[in-house]
Amino acid sequence: MLNVFGWLRKAAGVSEACLECVREAGVPADEMPDDLKNGLVETLVGVTMVQAQHLSVRRAQMNIKTNAAITHTLIARICHDTAERYRAMEKKVLKLSKAGTGAVDPKTGKKKPVAENGVAKYFLAHIRYKQLYFMGMAYAMLGIGRVQQDDDEGVAYGIRNLMTANDMFEKAGMAAKAFVDAARTFVYIDNVTIMTALDDCKSVTKQIMDKANKVNQTVFFKPIPEQPDALPDRMSNIKAEPFPDYPIDPMWTNEMYACFNPQNGKKIQCGKVAEDIECCNQQ
């Protein structure tokens, strides 16, 4: 898991370095490839970083019983940040989901139908599924922490938070199916693992909620609030690993740089070839 975490941070760092090179070069917009103009690379960086943060959440869940510094509220804060990262990317990917802007066909004078961008559609489906999943995780963690207060208010709000989490997981399940369908033509997705993980989340949430309801109905008798708790402030310390600058190879001498100067090359005349050129008159 640590290796994958490091690779994701390195991948984001390399992509950021590529974008910085283009910015420093001052490439005119009309000469820049579409992938660098439409925000696709920035979206890839965002997806890579948020995937790395997903691993942070997994590690926190694995160590919550052995590390006192890791609390349910802490995990809820990280999950909240993860969901918001996906929400921000959704707006960017919506612009990528269609190729072209309905340009006018010069022959008919009518607007061409806008073609769907399959890759962007795949990313959009993935983002929507993960956004709902992490919102569910945030409310689940918050609900568990509230139930563990073991008082009337904690149990009541804990139940409402867990109900909200379960609703989010239900919606995440529908979004996950759409994601699997969108991904079929691009990459293999283990839909069984995805749906099993969501079912596990719903099962654990329901078990804790049922126990909390039983306690509330026999001990506290506290009405369940209509609204869940506000999610705690976002938290994240994830950063891309900077791509190190490589030293200039000593073979790049001034003479070698001069070889790539177009002004030093021979001037080539473009146009109709003269008839007296022997090489072109040979039969």
C-alpha positions in Angstrom: 0.0 0.0 0.0 2.9 2.4 0.8 4.5 1.7 -2.6 1.2 2.6 -4.4 0.8 5.7 -2.3 4.3 6.8 -3.3 3.8 6.0 -7.0 0.6 8.1 -7.1 2.3 11.1 -5.5 5.2 10.7 -8.0 2.8 10.5 -11.0 1.1 13.7 -9.9 4.5 15.4 -9.5 5.6 14.4 -13.0 2.3 15.7 -14.5 2.6 19.0 -12.7 6.2 19.3 -13.9 5.0 18.8 -17.5 2.4 21.5 -17.2 5.0 23.9 -15.7 7.3 23.3 -18.6 4.6 24.3 -21.1 3.8 27.4 -19.1 7.4 28.4 -18.9 7.8 27.9 -22.7 5.0 30.3 -23.4 3.4 28.1 -26.1 0.7 30.1 -28.0 -2.8 28.8 -27.3 -3.4 28.0 -31.0 -0.3 25.7 -31.1 -1.0 23.9 -27.9 -2.6 20.4 -28.1 -6.1 20.0 -26.8 -5.1 17.9 -23.8 -3.1 20.8 -22.4 -5.8 23.4 -23.1 -8.9 21.7 -21.8 -7.7 20.8 -18.3 -7.4 17.0 -18.9 -3.9 16.9 -17.4 -4.9 18.9 -14.3 -7.9 16.5 -13.9 -5.5 13.6 -14.0 -3.4 15.2 -11.3 -6.4 15.7 -9.2 -7.6 12.1 -9.6 -4.2 10.8 -8.8 -3.9 12.8 -5.6 -7.3 11.9 -4.4 -6.6 8.2 -5.1 -3.5 8.5 -2.9 -5.7 10.1 -0.2 -8.0 7.2 -0.4 -5.1 5.0 0.7 -4.6 7.3 3.6 -8.2 6.7 4.7 -7.7 3.0 4.4 -4.6 3.0 6.5 -6.3 5.2 9.1 -9.2 2.7 9.3 -6.8 -0.2 9.7 -4.9 1.5 12.6 -7.7 3.2 14.5 -7.8 0.6 17.2 -4.0 0.7 17.8 -3.2 4.4 17.3 -4.9 6.7 19.8 -4.2 9.7 17.6 -6.6 8.3 14.9 -10.2 9.1 15.8 -13.5 8.7 13.9 -13.7 12.5 13.7 -10.2 12.6 12.1 -11.2 10.1 9.4 -14.5 12.0 8.9 -12.5 15.2 8.2 -10.2 13.4 5.7 -13.2 11.8 4.0 -15.0 15.2 3.8 -11.9 16.7 2.1 -11.8 13.7 -0.3 -15.4 14.1 -1.3 -15.0 17.9 -1.8 -11.9 17.2 -4.0 -14.1 15.0 -6.2 -16.8 17.6 -6.2 -14.4 20.3 -7.5 -13.1 17.9 -10.3 -16.7 17.2 -11.4 -17.1 20.7 -12.7 -13.8 20.4 -14.7 -14.7 17.1 -16.2 -18.1 18.3 -17.2 -16.3 20.6 -19.7 -14.4 17.5 -21.0 -17.5 15.3 -21.3 -18.3 16.6 -24.8 -15.8 17.0 -27.7 -16.4 20.1 -29.7 -18.8 22.9 -29.1 -21.4 22.3 -31.8 -19.4 23.9 -34.6 -21.2 25.0 -37.8 -20.9 22.6 -40.8 -19.6 24.8 -43.7 -21.5 22.6 -46.2 -24.9 22.7 -44.6 -24.6 25.9 -42.4 -26.1 23.9 -39.5 -24.5 23.1 -36.2 -22.8 19.8 -36.0 -24.1 17.5 -33.2 -21.8 17.5 -30.2 -20.0 14.2 -29.9 -19.6 12.6 -26.5 -16.1 12.1 -25.1 -16.0 8.6 -23.8 -12.9 9.0 -21.6 -14.4 12.1 -20.0 -17.6 10.3 -19.4 -15.7 7.5 -17.7 -13.9 10.0 -15.4 -17.2 11.8 -14.6 -18.9 8.6 -13.6 -15.9 7.6 -11.4 -15.9 11.0 -9.7 -19.6 10.9 -9.0 -19.4 7.4 -7.5 -16.4 8.3 -5.3 -17.9 11.6 -4.2 -21.0 9.8 -2.8 -18.9 7.0 -1.3 -16.7 9.4 0.7 -19.7 11.5 1.8 -21.1 8.3 3.1 -17.9 7.4 4.8 -17.7 10.8 6.4 -21.2 10.6 7.9 -20.6 7.0 9.0 -17.4 7.9 10.9 -19.2 10.9 12.4 -22.1 8.7 13.4 -20.0 6.0 15.0 -18.1 8.7 17.0 -21.4 10.2 18.2 -22.9 6.8 19.3 -19.7 6.1 21.3 -20.5 9.2 23.4 -23.0 7.0 25.1 -25.4 9.8 26.0 -28.9 10.8 24.7 -27.7 13.5 22.3 -24.8 11.4 21.0 -27.0 8.4 20.3 -29.7 10.4 18.7 -27.4 12.3 16.4 -25.4 9.2 15.8 -28.5 7.4 14.5 -29.3 10.3 12.1 -25.7 10.5 10.9 -25.7 6.7 10.2 -29.1 7.0 8.4 -27.5 9.7 6.2 -24.5 7.6 5.6 -26.6 4.6 4.5 -28.5 6.9 2.1 -25.2 8.1 0.6 -24.0 4.5 0.2 -27.3 3.6 -1.6 -26.8 6.4 -4.0 -23.1 5.5 -4.4 -24.2 2.0 -5.4 -26.3 3.4 -8.3 -23.4 5.7 -9.3 -21.0 2.8 -9.2 -23.1 0.8 -11.7 -23.1 3.8 -14.0 -19.3 4.0 -13.6 -18.8 0.3 -14.5 -21.0 0.7 -17.6 -19.0 3.8 -18.7 -15.7 2.0 -18.1 -16.4 -1.1 -20.1 -14.9 0.1 -23.4 -11.7 1.5 -21.7 -10.6 -0.6 -18.8 -11.6 -3.7 -16.8 -13.4 -2.8 -13.6 -14.0 -5.3 -10.9 -17.6 -4.5 -10.3 -18.0 -7.4 -7.8 -15.4 -5.9 -5.5 -16.9 -2.4 -5.8 -20.4 -3.5 -5.0 -19.3 -5.9 -2.3 -17.4 -3.1 -0.6 -20.5 -0.9 -0.7 -22.6 -3.7 0.7 -20.2 -4.1 3.5 -20.4 -0.4 4.3 -24.2 -0.6 4.4 -24.1 -3.7 6.5 -21.8 -2.3 9.1 -23.6 1.0 9.2 -27.0 -0.8 9.7 -25.6 -3.0 12.5 -24.3 -0.1 14.5 -27.5 1.9 13.8 -29.8 -1.0 14.9 -27.8 -1.3 18.2 -28.0 2.4 18.7 -31.8 2.4 18.0 -32.3 -0.4 20.5 -30.4 1.6 23.2 -32.3 4.7 22.4 -35.7 3.0 22.6 -34.9 1.3 26.0 -32.7 3.9 27.8 -32.6 7.4 26.4 -36.0 7.8 24.5 -34.5 10.8 22.6 -36.3 11.9 19.4 -34.1 11.5 16.3 -33.1 14.9 14.8 -34.4 15.7 11.3 -30.9 16.8 10.1 -27.5 15.2 10.6 -24.5 16.9 12.2 -22.6 19.3 10.0 -19.5 17.5 8.8 -16.3 18.6 10.5 -13.8 20.9 8.7 -11.9 19.3 5.9 -8.4 18.0 6.6 -5.6 16.9 4.3 -1.8 17.0 4.2 -1.4 15.1 0.9 0.9 16.7 -1.7 2.4 15.6 -5.0 6.1 14.6 -4.8 8.0 17.2 -6.8 9.7 15.9 -9.9 13.5 16.5 -9.5 15.3 18.6 -12.1 17.7 16.5 -14.1 21.2 18.0 -14.6 22.1 19.1 -18.1 24.2 16.4 -19.9 27.7 17.7 -20.7 27.2 16.6 -24.3 24.9 19.7 -24.7 27.7 22.1 -25.7 27.2 25.4 -27.4 28.0 23.8 -30.7 25.3 21.1 -30.1 22.7 23.8 -29.2 23.7 25.7 -32.4 22.8 22.6 -34.5 19.2 23.1 -33.5 19.1 26.7 -34.5 16.9 27.1 -37.6 18.7 30.2 -38.6 21.9 28.2 -39.2 20.1 25.8 -41.6 20.0 26.0 -45.3 17.2 28.1 -46.7 14.7 25.8 -48.5 12.7 27.2 -51.4 9.1 25.9 -51.4 7.0 25.9 -54.6 7.1 24.5 -58.1 10.3 22.6 -59.0 12.3 24.2 -61.8 12.2 22.2 -65.0 15.9 22.3 -65.5 16.6 20.3 -62.4 18.1 17.1 -63.7 17.0 14.8 -60.9 13.4 15.6 -61.6 13.6 15.2 -65.4 15.0 11.7 -65.2 12.8 9.1 -66.8 
